[in-house]
Amino acid sequence: MVLAHIMSEHDTNLYGTIHGGVMMRLIDDAAAAAAGRHAGGPAVTASVDRMTFLAPVRAGDLLSVEAALRRAGRTSMTVGVRVTAERWNHSGPTTEVATATLTFVAIDADGTPRPVPALASPPPAGD
């Protein structure tokens, strides 16, 4: 799952960089989409296990938030997230600006945890 967003002046803090909470929302959105797709339905954030800001982001940066499942338990899923930034109007190098790990729980219509599918095993080497 990849979510991309051009950051604007409305996303900045008093230091002129993107507010950490804005980036955290995008991370949660991408991770929730990855978890929900795997679960085949709603999944809610149970915890943010790790959140690391690596470099500042500025207005005019294109943020790409890539989320992928790392683990699937009985009802919960661990999602890893990597965030990169580049100028929106230049084709150039990207910078890794944040990483995160979140845990989600799949829920049914009543909000009760429900089972999720196991992660597919990767094919053996050479296949």
VOGU-3710 file (C-alpha; in Angstrom, 3 decimals, decimal comma):
1> mvlahimseh> 0,000/0,000/0,000  1,427/3,380/-0,996  -0,163/6,688/-0,100  1,301/9,903/-1,548  0,554/13,461/-0,477  2,008/16,886/-1,336  2,630/18,742/1,894  1,533/22,395/2,144  2,016/25,390/4,423  -1,123/24,290/6,299
11> dtnlygtihg> 0,780/21,188/7,444  3,700/23,071/9,038  4,520/23,700/12,678  6,091/26,783/14,274  9,516/25,686/13,013  8,449/25,717/9,355  8,595/21,931/8,991  5,739/19,465/8,679  4,032/18,809/11,990  4,773/15,308/13,297
21> gvmmrlidda> 1,081/14,716/13,922  0,293/15,331/10,254  2,838/12,707/9,239  1,538/10,316/11,909  -1,980/10,616/10,471  -0,732/9,697/6,989  1,203/6,766/8,460  -1,905/5,542/10,293  -4,036/5,934/7,139  -1,642/3,883/4,987
31> aaaaagrhag> -1,147/1,226/7,664  -4,910/0,955/8,220  -5,472/0,451/4,493  -2,838/-2,299/4,375  -4,314/-4,018/7,447  -7,905/-3,659/6,226  -7,058/-5,079/2,811  -5,372/-8,084/4,379  -8,210/-8,594/6,862  -10,870/-8,187/4,193
41> gpavtasvdr> -12,684/-5,591/6,294  -12,308/-3,038/9,055  -9,175/-3,004/11,188  -8,504/-0,519/13,965  -5,245/0,804/15,376  -4,382/-1,002/18,597  -0,959/0,576/19,133  1,832/2,563/17,596  4,724/0,338/18,599  7,499/2,484/17,163
51> mtflapvrag> 7,647/5,873/15,437  10,950/7,373/14,336  11,351/10,748/12,642  14,593/10,703/10,648  14,637/14,001/8,724  12,513/17,155/8,455  9,827/17,521/5,788  8,915/20,892/4,295  5,958/22,381/2,457  6,244/21,400/-1,204
61> dllsveaalr> 7,610/17,946/-0,449  5,858/14,914/-1,911  5,550/12,396/0,894  5,253/8,711/-0,052  4,053/6,459/2,752  4,590/2,745/2,068  2,903/0,250/4,403  3,208/-3,547/4,380  2,131/-6,347/6,680  4,946/-7,923/8,645
71> ragrtsmtvg> 2,947/-10,341/10,779  -0,581/-11,686/11,059  -1,741/-13,254/14,302  -5,168/-14,619/15,149  -6,965/-11,225/15,113  -4,073/-8,756/15,020  -1,614/-7,604/12,385  1,729/-5,812/12,583  2,307/-3,255/9,827  5,672/-1,716/8,953
81> vrvtaerwnh> 5,743/1,750/7,399  8,484/3,630/5,547  8,081/7,314/4,622  10,140/9,082/1,959  10,108/12,667/0,734  11,131/14,430/-2,449  10,354/17,820/-3,959  6,993/17,689/-5,709  8,261/19,366/-8,896  11,638/17,675/-9,308
91> sgpttevata> 12,650/14,214/-10,333  15,433/13,575/-7,945  16,598/11,593/-4,985  14,215/10,668/-2,217  15,035/10,931/1,465  13,806/8,497/4,089  12,125/10,759/6,639  10,325/8,366/9,021  9,652/4,744/9,893  6,950/3,208/12,051
101> tltfvaidad> 5,508/-0,056/13,263  1,827/-0,287/14,188  -0,487/-3,035/15,417  -4,061/-3,356/14,127  -6,964/-5,566/15,168  -9,590/-6,728/12,676  -13,137/-6,138/13,883  -16,615/-7,249/12,855  -19,739/-5,058/12,572  -20,162/-5,143/16,374
111> gtprpvpala> -16,566/-4,030/16,998  -15,546/-7,476/18,212  -12,120/-8,780/17,174  -12,347/-11,312/14,345  -9,849/-13,732/12,799  -7,545/-12,622/9,989  -5,953/-14,768/7,265  -2,408/-16,010/7,726  0,297/-14,293/5,715  1,114/-16,122/2,517
121> spppagd> 4,530/-17,748/2,639  6,999/-16,459/0,072  7,791/-18,941/-2,698  10,959/-21,018/-2,247  14,124/-19,580/-3,773  14,366/-20,283/-7,469  10,589/-20,399/-8,111
//
